């Protein structure tokens, strides 16, 4: 029950945060819009720390799952023309009545990606990045992770237009290289096409598919996410608040039907 209280407290904090933000002074329009545009770009030269709370329900047997992701993003200049962008996802999970278990609480597996990306877009305005991705078996409970080390390529390509559109896709492919022989190997493709529209005042509407294909079990998991975000300032700290819902277009047998997402992103633009 401690895990339940901890994640529910995080949920209340994230949901309440936008109400606090409304009382603060937002950055000037162009600054907020510029930051919102950078947030729509996974390989932007912007240090950010998204704190993402996910809730999924509709599992067989009435199960529910809370997942709180800490996702720091940090760009590093490695030459006059190139950046490398580090993206990390560290999950904290609480779930009940999933897979025949009671309740489980703990850390999940960590995903670490590095994108090598040109500092300037191509002649056609395309932005891209490629590099390695790693899955690290950091789960504190067997049922919350894979107990596998995995590695593979990752890539992103996108374009941003002058009228506020951002469209593109991010992908990675992870394969086990070591781990517990009694557990299934990791052999999965992640594909995330995305489309967002900046609507002014630091506000953005985004739709994406966070689809995963498990080659070991030959099955898709495809949630369709719709979200709204706004860049503002809280006590001098630049922050983006986002909220949205998702519907599972495809889900494994006994998997979830729908879910919610709330995100608070701390922003540290270059001065």
C-alpha positions in Angstrom: 0.0 0.0 0.0 3.0 2.3 0.4 3.6 2.2 -3.3 -0.1 3.0 -3.9 0.0 6.1 -1.6 3.3 7.3 -3.1 2.1 7.2 -6.7 -1.3 8.6 -5.9 0.4 11.5 -4.1 2.5 12.1 -7.2 -0.7 12.0 -9.3 -2.3 14.6 -7.1 0.8 16.8 -7.3 0.9 16.6 -11.1 -2.8 17.2 -11.6 -2.7 20.2 -9.2 0.4 21.7 -10.7 -1.4 23.4 -13.7 -3.7 25.2 -11.2 -0.7 26.6 -9.4 0.9 27.7 -12.7 -2.1 29.8 -13.7 -1.2 32.2 -10.8 2.3 32.7 -12.1 3.7 35.0 -14.8 4.1 33.1 -18.1 7.1 33.9 -20.3 6.5 36.3 -23.2 4.7 34.8 -26.1 7.6 34.3 -28.5 9.8 32.8 -25.7 7.0 30.3 -24.7 6.3 29.5 -28.3 10.0 28.9 -29.0 10.3 26.5 -26.0 7.1 24.7 -27.0 8.6 24.2 -30.5 11.8 22.8 -29.0 9.8 20.4 -26.8 8.2 19.0 -29.9 11.6 18.1 -31.2 13.2 15.0 -29.5 16.7 16.1 -30.4 16.5 19.8 -29.7 19.4 21.4 -27.9 17.3 21.9 -24.7 18.0 20.4 -21.3 14.7 19.2 -19.9 13.4 16.8 -17.2 10.0 15.4 -18.0 8.2 13.9 -15.0 5.5 11.7 -16.6 2.6 10.0 -14.8 0.7 7.3 -16.7 -2.4 5.4 -15.6 -3.7 2.4 -17.6 -6.9 0.4 -16.9 -9.1 -2.2 -18.4 -6.8 -5.2 -17.8 -8.4 -8.6 -17.5 -9.6 -9.1 -13.9 -10.0 -5.4 -13.3 -6.3 -4.6 -13.0 -4.8 -1.1 -13.0 -1.3 0.2 -13.5 0.4 3.4 -12.5 3.8 4.3 -14.0 5.8 7.4 -13.1 8.7 8.0 -15.5 11.6 10.3 -14.8 13.0 11.2 -18.3 15.9 13.6 -18.3 17.1 14.9 -21.7 20.5 16.5 -22.0 22.3 17.6 -25.2 26.1 17.8 -25.5 28.1 19.5 -28.2 30.8 17.2 -29.5 31.9 19.3 -32.5 31.1 22.4 -34.4 28.4 20.6 -36.4 27.2 17.8 -34.1 25.3 17.3 -30.9 24.7 14.0 -29.0 21.4 14.0 -27.1 21.1 11.7 -24.1 17.5 10.5 -23.3 16.9 8.4 -20.2 13.7 6.7 -19.0 13.6 5.5 -15.4 10.2 4.1 -14.4 8.5 3.7 -11.0 5.6 1.3 -11.2 2.6 0.3 -9.0 0.2 -2.2 -10.4 -2.7 -4.3 -9.0 -4.4 -7.5 -10.2 -2.3 -7.9 -13.4 -1.1 -11.3 -14.6 -2.7 -13.1 -11.7 -0.7 -11.2 -9.1 -1.9 -9.0 -6.3 -0.1 -5.7 -6.1 3.5 -4.9 -7.1 5.5 -1.8 -6.5 9.0 -0.9 -7.5 11.3 0.3 -10.2 11.1 -1.0 -13.8 13.8 -1.4 -16.5 15.7 1.7 -17.6 15.9 2.7 -21.2 18.9 4.8 -22.3 19.3 6.3 -25.7 21.9 8.5 -27.4 21.1 10.4 -30.6 24.0 11.9 -32.7 22.3 14.8 -34.5 23.5 17.6 -36.8 23.1 21.0 -35.2 21.6 22.4 -38.4 18.6 20.9 -40.3 19.2 19.5 -43.8 18.6 21.7 -46.9 15.0 20.4 -47.0 14.4 21.4 -43.3 14.6 17.8 -42.0 16.0 17.2 -38.5 17.4 13.8 -37.7 19.4 11.8 -35.2 20.7 8.2 -34.9 22.5 6.2 -32.3 22.4 3.3 -29.8 19.7 2.4 -27.3 20.1 0.2 -24.3 17.7 -1.6 -22.0 19.1 -2.0 -18.4 17.6 -4.6 -16.0 17.0 -2.2 -13.1 13.6 -3.6 -12.1 13.3 -4.2 -8.4 10.7 -7.0 -8.8 10.8 -9.8 -11.4 7.3 -9.0 -12.7 8.2 -5.4 -13.3 11.0 -6.0 -15.7 12.6 -8.4 -18.2 15.8 -9.4 -16.3 17.5 -8.9 -19.7 20.3 -6.6 -21.0 19.4 -5.4 -24.5 20.9 -3.2 -27.1 20.0 -1.9 -30.6 19.7 1.1 -32.9 17.5 4.1 -32.4 16.6 6.9 -34.8 14.4 10.0 -35.1 13.4 12.1 -38.1 11.1 15.2 -38.1 10.3 18.4 -39.8 9.0 21.7 -38.3 7.1 24.2 -40.4 6.8 27.9 -40.0 3.0 27.6 -39.3 3.5 25.5 -36.2 3.4 21.9 -37.4 5.8 19.3 -36.3 5.7 15.8 -37.8 8.0 12.8 -37.8 8.8 9.5 -36.1 11.0 8.0 -33.5 12.0 4.3 -33.4 14.3 1.8 -31.7 14.9 -1.9 -32.0 16.2 -3.8 -28.9 17.5 -7.3 -28.7 18.8 -9.3 -25.7 22.5 -9.7 -25.4 22.6 -11.1 -21.8 20.3 -11.9 -18.9 18.4 -14.6 -17.1 18.2 -17.7 -19.3 14.8 -18.6 -17.7 13.2 -15.4 -18.9 12.0 -14.6 -22.5 14.5 -12.7 -24.6 13.8 -9.1 -25.6 13.3 -8.8 -29.3 11.1 -5.7 -29.8 10.5 -2.8 -32.2 9.2 0.5 -30.9 7.7 2.9 -33.5 6.3 6.4 -32.5 5.0 8.5 -35.4 3.9 11.9 -34.0 2.1 15.1 -35.2 1.8 18.3 -33.2 0.5 21.8 -33.8 1.6 24.9 -31.9 -1.5 27.1 -31.3 0.2 30.1 -29.7 0.9 31.2 -26.2 3.3 28.3 -25.6 0.4 25.8 -26.2 0.7 22.6 -28.3 -1.7 19.9 -29.2 -0.1 16.5 -30.0 -1.2 13.1 -31.3 1.1 10.1 -31.5 1.2 6.3 -31.6 3.6 4.6 -29.1 3.5 1.2 -30.9 5.6 -1.8 -29.8 5.9 -5.1 -31.6 7.1 -8.1 -29.6 8.8 -10.5 -32.0 9.0 -13.2 -29.3 5.3 -13.3 -28.7 4.3 -12.0 -32.2 2.0 -9.3 -30.9 1.4 -5.5 -31.1 0.7 -3.0 -28.3 -0.6 0.3 -29.9 -1.8 3.1 -27.7 -3.1 6.3 -29.5 -2.2 9.3 -27.4 -3.8 12.8 -27.6 -2.4 15.5 -25.4 -2.4 19.3 -24.7 0.5 21.2 -23.3 1.5 24.7 -22.2 4.8 26.3 -21.3 4.7 28.7 -18.4 6.7 29.9 -15.4 6.4 28.9 -11.8 8.4 30.9 -9.2 11.0 31.7 -11.9 11.3 28.1 -13.2 10.2 27.5 -16.8 7.9 24.5 -16.9 5.7 22.7 -19.4 2.4 21.2 -18.2 0.7 18.5 -20.3 -2.3 16.2 -19.9 -4.1 13.8 -22.2 -5.7 10.5 -22.7 -5.0 7.4 -24.8 -7.0 4.5 -26.3 -5.4 1.2 -27.1 -6.0 0.5 -30.8 -4.3 -2.9 -30.3 -3.5 -4.6 -27.0 -2.3 -8.1 -26.0 -5.0 -10.4 -24.6 -5.9 -9.2 -21.1 -4.1 -5.9 -21.7 -5.4 -2.4 -21.0 -8.2 -0.6 -22.9 -7.4 3.1 -22.2 -5.3 5.4 -20.0 -4.4 8.9 -18.9 -1.1 10.8 -18.9 0.0 13.9 -17.0 3.5 15.5 -17.5 5.4 18.2 -15.7 8.6 19.1 -17.6 11.3 21.3 -16.1 13.0 23.4 -18.8 16.6 24.7 -18.8 17.1 26.6 -22.0 20.5 27.9 -23.0 21.1 31.5 -21.9 
